[in-house]
Amino acid sequence: MPQVMEFKLPDLGEGLTEAEIVRWLVAVGDVVEVDQPVVEVETAKAMVEVPCPYGGVVTARFGEEGTELPVGAPLITVAVGAGSEPEPAVVAESSGSGNVLVGYGTDHSRPARRKRVARPGAMAAAAVAAPVAAVAAVAAPAQASGPVPVISPLVRKLARDNGVDLRALRGSGPEGLILRADVEAALRAPAPVAAPVAAAPVAAPEGATRIPLKGLRGAVTEKLSRSRREIPEATCWVDADATELMAARAAMNAAAGPKISVLALLARICTAALARYPELNSTVDLTANEIVRLPSVHLGFAAQTERGLVVPVVRDAQSRSPESLSAEFGRLTELARTGKLAPADLTGGTFTLNNYGVFGVDGSTPIINHPEAAMLGVGRIVDKPWVHEGQLAVRKVVQLSLTFDHRVCDGGAAGGFLRYVADCVESPAVLLRSL
């Protein structure tokens, strides 16, 4: 007899708690293989094709296209074992399905375990078990004496690394599912507060348009609001003569090889400045009441897309050349424009470079990308009158602004960082001395 397995929306990482069904890739009655994508969903960060860890016949789909589902909600059910060996019976116990999604799938860097062959009686019993209990039974930590309603291995690892007893938590997800947000809330251990009184909708004049704060717009709203609530930010700025930097770029691009963007040169200057002022490549741990200085620079950069503002992240930017940085910026920008960035491409940043000059503006006081500690803003590079070598001349001038978390450093470090960046922009030879 086939075993019916329920596949739920997995944890897509970084605290994402819901996703919207964009397009079903299978229909009821279709035969699916292990790791075959079955649905395309849109999270607050990216479009993701979700692979199913079971092989068999699709017996049900949950949710129409356009429906928003919470993490842990059922996606599809699959009848396993009809006319083929019941692969799903061993997926949870084997080395995995092979497809890795943030918070879901297989990590082949870990040693494989032996497959367990499910007995017919055991399969029948599992078919009638409660869905969450069935998942939790294989997902619970080894030291647990009973099922714990946790699907995501990232949630279990976060709890284990921080000494949080999952059995003591009450999950906020469907059927009591424990989410990443539940563990983070336990780590913060906030004081109990009274439940807020629901506010009445704001009255709007006839003909007004209401736009739901969900998806990407909702994520941006939450993140920026949290930044303003938690971070005591300050901004300093300076005008710099970028004539020599633009001349150096032109000379580089005149030589053989890939073209180098202005953003890549500014990014390389940023990483050199962060090496001198590492306090700006940090985050604040409110639970431990500590500043955490980070060993690597994962450089985020603001990119405007049709879906809205996204911030892709260039990993280990401090070890990249201008040529490598330029290539990575180009790759991530193209993925952003086509909506194909993975959640991992949009998370883990430690410092953000925001080139708002592309919008034709000179200055800004940007909001820090929480939980980072600083952001460098770059205005347009434009011809302006400038005193150069004692003479009034027309030079290419740019305004640079640094918004920083005043908890991680004082004005001296922030001003030193910004002044070093400006010096490198005005005289690229300054940068060469630090390479």
C-alpha positions as CSV (number, residue, x, y, z in Angstrom):
1,M,0.0,0.0,0.0
2,P,1.4,3.4,-0.9
3,Q,2.4,5.7,2.0
4,V,1.1,9.3,1.8
5,M,3.7,11.8,2.8
6,E,3.0,15.4,3.6
7,F,5.6,17.9,2.4
8,K,5.4,21.3,4.2
9,L,6.9,24.7,3.3
10,P,10.4,24.5,4.6
11,D,12.3,27.1,6.6
12,L,13.9,29.3,3.9
13,G,16.4,30.9,6.3
14,E,17.1,34.2,8.0
15,G,13.9,34.4,9.9
16,L,11.6,34.3,6.8
17,T,8.3,33.1,8.2
18,E,6.1,33.0,5.1
19,A,6.2,32.8,1.3
20,E,3.7,33.4,-1.5
21,I,2.9,30.8,-4.1
22,V,3.8,32.2,-7.5
23,R,3.5,29.2,-9.7
24,W,2.8,25.5,-9.3
25,L,5.2,23.3,-11.2
26,V,3.2,20.1,-10.7
27,A,-0.5,19.1,-10.8
28,V,-2.4,16.5,-8.8
29,G,-1.8,13.1,-10.4
30,D,1.7,14.0,-11.7
31,V,4.6,11.7,-10.9
32,V,7.5,13.5,-9.1
33,E,11.0,12.4,-8.4
34,V,13.1,13.0,-5.3
35,D,14.3,16.7,-5.4
36,Q,12.1,17.7,-8.3
37,P,11.0,21.4,-7.9
38,V,7.2,21.4,-7.3
39,V,6.4,25.0,-6.6
40,E,7.9,28.4,-7.2
41,V,7.5,30.8,-4.2
42,E,8.3,34.4,-3.5
43,T,9.7,35.3,-0.1
44,A,10.4,38.7,1.2
45,K,13.9,38.3,-0.2
46,A,13.9,36.2,-3.4
47,M,12.1,33.9,-5.8
48,V,12.8,30.2,-4.9
49,E,11.9,26.9,-6.5
50,V,11.1,24.5,-3.7
51,P,12.2,20.9,-4.3
52,C,10.2,18.0,-2.8
53,P,12.2,15.4,-0.8
54,Y,9.7,12.6,-1.8
55,G,9.2,10.7,-5.0
56,G,5.8,9.4,-6.0
57,V,2.4,10.6,-7.1
58,V,1.1,14.0,-6.1
59,T,-2.3,13.5,-4.4
60,A,-3.0,17.0,-3.2
61,R,-1.9,20.6,-3.4
62,F,-2.5,23.2,-0.7
63,G,-3.0,26.8,-1.7
64,E,-3.7,28.6,-5.0
65,E,-1.2,30.8,-6.8
66,G,-1.1,34.1,-5.1
67,T,-1.8,32.5,-1.6
68,E,0.6,33.3,1.2
69,L,1.6,30.4,3.4
70,P,3.5,30.3,6.7
71,V,6.6,28.2,7.1
72,G,5.5,24.7,8.2
73,A,2.2,24.8,6.3
74,P,1.4,21.9,4.0
75,L,2.4,22.3,0.4
76,I,1.6,18.9,-1.2
77,T,1.0,15.3,-0.3
78,V,2.7,12.5,-2.2
79,A,1.8,8.9,-2.4
80,V,5.0,7.0,-2.1
81,G,5.8,3.4,-3.0
82,A,3.2,2.8,-5.7
83,G,5.0,0.8,-8.3
84,S,8.4,1.8,-7.1
85,E,10.7,1.5,-4.1
86,P,9.5,3.8,-1.4
87,E,12.4,6.4,-1.5
88,P,10.8,8.8,1.0
89,A,10.8,6.3,3.7
90,V,14.5,6.6,3.9
91,V,15.0,10.3,3.0
92,A,14.9,11.6,6.5
93,E,17.3,8.8,7.7
94,S,19.7,8.7,4.8
95,S,22.3,11.2,3.6
96,G,19.3,13.2,2.3
97,S,17.7,14.1,-0.9
98,G,20.7,16.0,-2.3
99,N,19.1,19.4,-2.8
100,V,20.2,22.1,-0.5
101,L,18.0,25.1,0.2
102,V,18.6,27.5,3.0
103,G,17.4,25.7,6.1
104,Y,16.3,22.7,4.1
105,G,17.8,19.8,2.1
106,T,21.0,17.9,2.2
107,D,24.5,18.9,3.1
108,H,26.9,16.5,1.5
109,S,29.8,17.8,3.5
110,R,28.5,15.6,6.3
111,P,29.1,11.8,6.3
112,A,26.3,9.8,5.0
113,R,24.4,7.4,7.3
114,R,23.1,4.0,6.4
115,K,19.6,3.9,4.9
116,R,17.0,2.3,7.0
117,V,14.5,0.0,5.2
118,A,11.0,0.8,6.4
119,R,8.9,-2.2,7.3
120,P,5.3,-2.3,5.8
121,G,3.8,-2.2,9.3
122,A,5.9,0.7,10.2
123,M,4.9,2.6,7.0
124,A,1.2,2.0,7.7
125,A,1.6,3.3,11.2
126,A,3.4,6.4,10.0
127,A,0.7,7.1,7.4
128,V,-1.8,7.8,10.1
129,A,0.5,9.7,12.5
130,A,0.0,13.4,13.1
131,P,2.0,15.3,10.4
132,V,4.0,17.5,12.8
133,A,4.7,14.6,15.2
134,A,6.0,12.6,12.2
135,V,8.3,15.4,11.1
136,A,9.5,16.2,14.6
137,A,10.3,12.5,15.4
138,V,13.1,12.6,12.8
139,A,14.0,16.2,13.3
140,A,14.3,16.3,17.1
141,P,17.8,16.5,18.6
142,A,19.3,13.2,19.6
143,Q,19.2,14.0,23.3
144,A,15.5,14.6,23.2
145,S,13.4,11.9,24.8
146,G,10.3,12.6,22.7
147,P,9.2,14.5,19.6
148,V,9.9,18.2,19.3
149,P,8.0,20.2,16.7
150,V,10.9,21.5,14.7
151,I,11.5,21.1,11.0
152,S,14.5,23.3,10.2
153,P,18.0,22.0,11.0
154,L,19.1,25.7,11.3
155,V,16.6,26.3,14.1
156,R,17.8,23.2,15.9
157,K,21.5,24.3,15.5
158,L,20.7,27.8,16.7
159,A,19.1,26.4,19.8
160,R,21.8,23.9,20.4
161,D,24.6,26.5,20.0
162,N,23.0,28.9,22.4
163,G,21.8,26.4,25.0
164,V,18.1,26.8,24.4
165,D,15.9,23.9,25.4
166,L,13.5,23.4,22.5
167,R,11.2,21.4,24.7
168,A,10.6,24.4,26.9
169,L,9.4,26.6,23.9
170,R,5.9,27.0,22.6
171,G,6.1,27.3,18.8
172,S,4.3,30.1,17.0
173,G,4.0,28.2,13.7
174,P,1.2,26.0,12.5
175,E,0.3,23.2,15.0
176,G,2.9,24.5,17.4
177,L,5.8,24.4,15.0
178,I,8.9,26.0,16.5
179,L,10.3,28.7,14.2
180,R,13.6,30.5,14.1
181,A,11.8,33.6,15.5
182,D,10.8,31.6,18.6
183,V,14.4,30.7,19.4
184,E,15.6,34.2,18.8
185,A,12.8,35.5,21.1
186,A,14.0,33.1,23.8
187,L,17.6,34.4,23.4
188,R,16.5,38.0,23.8
189,A,14.3,37.0,26.8
190,P,12.2,40.2,26.6
191,A,10.2,41.3,29.6
192,P,6.5,40.5,29.2
193,V,4.5,43.4,27.8
194,A,0.8,44.0,27.5
195,A,-0.7,43.0,24.2
196,P,-1.1,46.0,21.9
197,V,-4.6,47.3,21.3
198,A,-5.5,46.8,17.6
199,A,-5.7,50.2,15.9
200,A,-8.6,51.1,13.7
201,P,-7.7,51.4,10.0
202,V,-6.7,54.9,8.9
203,A,-9.5,56.7,7.2
204,A,-8.7,57.4,3.6
205,P,-10.4,59.6,1.1
206,E,-12.5,58.1,-1.7
207,G,-10.3,56.9,-4.5
208,A,-7.3,56.2,-2.4
209,T,-5.3,53.1,-3.1
210,R,-4.2,50.7,-0.4
211,I,-1.0,48.7,-0.9
212,P,-0.5,45.7,1.4
213,L,2.8,45.8,3.4
214,K,3.8,42.3,2.6
215,G,6.4,40.4,0.7
216,L,9.5,42.5,-0.2
217,R,7.8,45.8,0.8
218,G,6.8,44.4,4.2
219,A,10.3,43.0,4.8
220,V,11.9,46.4,4.0
221,T,9.4,48.1,6.3
222,E,10.2,45.8,9.2
223,K,13.9,45.9,8.7
224,L,14.2,49.7,8.4
225,S,11.8,50.3,11.3
226,R,13.8,47.9,13.5
227,S,17.0,49.7,12.5
228,R,15.6,53.1,13.6
229,R,14.2,51.6,16.8
230,E,17.4,49.9,17.9
231,I,20.4,51.7,16.4
232,P,21.5,55.2,17.6
233,E,22.9,56.2,14.3
234,A,24.9,59.3,13.3
235,T,26.0,60.5,9.9
236,C,29.0,62.4,8.7
237,W,29.9,63.4,5.1
238,V,32.6,64.9,3.0
239,D,33.1,66.1,-0.6
240,A,35.9,64.5,-2.5
241,D,37.7,65.2,-5.8
242,A,37.2,61.9,-7.8
243,T,39.1,63.1,-10.9
244,E,42.1,61.0,-10.3
245,L,40.0,57.9,-9.4
246,M,38.1,58.2,-12.7
247,A,41.4,58.7,-14.6
248,A,42.8,55.5,-12.9
249,R,39.7,53.6,-13.9
250,A,39.9,54.8,-17.5
251,A,43.5,53.7,-17.6
252,M,42.6,50.2,-16.2
253,N,39.8,49.8,-18.7
254,A,42.0,50.8,-21.6
255,A,44.3,47.9,-20.9
256,A,43.4,44.3,-21.9
257,G,41.0,42.4,-19.6
258,P,37.5,42.7,-18.1
259,K,36.2,46.2,-17.4
260,I,36.2,47.5,-13.9
261,S,33.3,49.4,-12.5
262,V,33.4,52.5,-10.3
263,L,31.5,50.5,-7.6
264,A,34.2,47.9,-7.6
265,L,36.9,50.5,-7.0
266,L,34.9,52.1,-4.2
267,A,34.3,48.6,-2.7
268,R,38.0,47.9,-2.7
269,I,38.6,51.3,-1.0
270,C,35.9,50.3,1.6
271,T,37.6,47.0,2.5
272,A,40.9,48.7,2.9
273,A,39.3,51.3,5.2
274,L,37.6,48.6,7.2
275,A,40.9,46.9,7.8
276,R,42.1,50.2,9.4
277,Y,38.8,50.7,11.3
278,P,37.5,47.2,12.0
279,E,35.0,48.6,14.6
280,L,32.7,49.6,11.7
281,N,32.6,45.9,10.5
282,S,30.8,44.7,13.5
283,T,27.4,44.1,15.1
284,V,25.9,44.6,18.5
285,D,24.8,41.6,20.5
286,L,22.2,43.0,22.9
287,T,21.7,39.7,24.7
288,A,25.4,39.5,25.7
289,N,25.7,43.3,25.8
290,E,28.8,43.0,23.6
291,I,30.1,44.4,20.4
292,V,31.1,41.6,18.0
293,R,33.9,42.5,15.5
294,L,33.6,40.3,12.5
295,P,36.6,38.7,10.8
296,S,35.4,39.0,7.2
297,V,33.8,41.7,5.1
298,H,30.6,40.5,3.5
299,L,29.8,43.6,1.5
300,G,26.2,44.4,0.7
301,F,25.3,46.8,-2.1
302,A,21.9,48.4,-2.7
303,A,20.3,47.4,-6.0
304,Q,17.0,48.8,-7.2
305,T,14.8,46.2,-9.1
306,E,11.2,46.1,-10.3
307,R,10.3,44.3,-7.1
308,G,11.9,47.0,-5.0
309,L,15.1,47.5,-3.2
310,V,17.3,44.5,-2.5
311,V,20.8,44.2,-1.0
312,P,22.8,41.4,-2.5
313,V,26.0,40.4,-0.6
314,V,29.5,39.9,-1.9
315,R,31.2,37.3,0.3
316,D,34.7,37.9,1.6
317,A,35.1,41.1,-0.3
318,Q,38.3,41.9,1.6
319,S,40.1,39.2,-0.3
320,R,38.9,40.2,-3.8
321,S,40.6,42.3,-6.4
322,P,38.8,45.1,-8.2
323,E,38.3,42.8,-11.2
324,S,36.8,40.1,-9.1
325,L,34.6,42.6,-7.3
326,S,33.4,44.0,-10.6
327,A,32.5,40.6,-11.9
328,E,30.6,39.6,-8.7
329,F,28.7,42.9,-8.7
330,G,27.6,42.2,-12.3
331,R,26.6,38.7,-11.6
332,L,24.5,39.5,-8.5
333,T,22.9,42.6,-10.2
334,E,21.8,40.5,-13.1
335,L,20.3,37.9,-10.7
336,A,18.5,40.7,-8.8
337,R,17.0,42.1,-12.0
338,T,15.7,38.7,-13.1
339,G,14.4,37.9,-9.6
340,K,16.7,34.8,-9.3
341,L,18.7,35.7,-6.2
342,A,18.7,32.9,-3.6
343,P,18.1,33.8,0.0
344,A,21.8,33.1,0.7
345,D,22.7,35.9,-1.8
346,L,20.7,38.4,0.3
347,T,21.8,37.6,3.9
348,G,24.9,37.7,6.1
349,G,26.1,41.2,5.1
350,T,28.5,43.0,7.5
351,F,28.8,46.4,5.8
352,T,26.7,48.1,3.0
353,L,27.9,50.3,0.1
354,N,25.0,52.4,-1.2
355,N,25.5,54.1,-4.5
356,Y,22.5,56.5,-4.7
357,G,24.3,58.6,-7.2
358,V,22.7,56.5,-9.9
359,F,19.4,58.3,-9.0
360,G,21.0,61.6,-9.8
361,V,21.3,62.9,-6.2
362,D,24.3,64.1,-4.4
363,G,23.7,63.2,-0.7
364,S,21.6,61.2,1.6
365,T,21.4,60.0,5.3
366,P,20.7,56.3,4.7
367,I,19.3,54.0,7.3
368,I,21.7,51.3,8.5
369,N,21.0,47.8,7.2
370,H,20.3,46.1,10.5
371,P,22.1,44.3,12.2
372,E,25.2,45.9,10.5
373,A,26.9,48.9,12.1
374,A,27.6,51.2,9.2
375,M,26.8,52.1,5.6
376,L,28.8,54.2,3.1
377,G,26.7,56.3,0.8
378,V,28.0,57.6,-2.6
379,G,26.4,60.4,-4.5
380,R,26.7,61.2,-8.2
381,I,30.1,62.1,-9.6
382,V,29.6,65.4,-11.3
383,D,31.7,68.3,-12.7
384,K,32.0,71.1,-10.1
385,P,34.3,74.1,-9.5
386,W,37.1,73.0,-7.2
387,V,40.3,74.5,-5.9
388,H,43.0,72.2,-7.2
389,E,46.7,73.0,-6.5
390,G,45.8,76.5,-5.6
391,Q,43.8,77.2,-8.8
392,L,40.1,77.2,-9.4
393,A,39.3,74.3,-11.8
394,V,36.5,72.1,-12.9
395,R,36.9,68.7,-11.3
396,K,34.8,65.6,-10.9
397,V,33.4,65.8,-7.3
398,V,31.5,63.2,-5.3
399,Q,29.9,63.5,-1.9
400,L,30.5,60.6,0.5
401,S,28.4,60.0,3.6
402,L,28.9,57.5,6.4
403,T,26.0,56.5,8.6
404,F,27.3,54.5,11.6
405,D,26.1,52.9,14.9
406,H,27.3,55.2,17.6
407,R,27.5,52.2,20.0
408,V,30.4,50.6,18.1
409,C,32.6,53.7,17.8
410,D,32.8,57.4,18.4
411,G,33.2,60.2,15.9
412,G,36.9,59.9,15.7
413,A,36.9,56.4,14.2
414,A,33.9,57.2,11.9
415,G,35.6,60.4,10.7
416,G,38.9,58.6,10.3
417,F,37.3,55.9,8.2
418,L,35.5,58.5,6.0
419,R,38.6,60.6,5.6
420,Y,40.7,57.6,4.5
421,V,38.0,56.7,1.9
422,A,38.0,60.3,0.6
423,D,41.8,60.3,0.5
424,C,41.8,57.1,-1.6
425,V,39.2,58.6,-3.9
426,E,41.3,61.8,-4.4
427,S,44.6,60.0,-4.7
428,P,44.4,56.2,-5.6
429,A,48.1,56.0,-4.8
430,V,47.1,56.1,-1.1
431,L,45.2,52.9,-1.6
432,L,48.2,51.2,-3.2
433,R,50.3,51.8,-0.1
434,S,47.9,49.6,2.0
435,L,47.7,46.7,-0.5
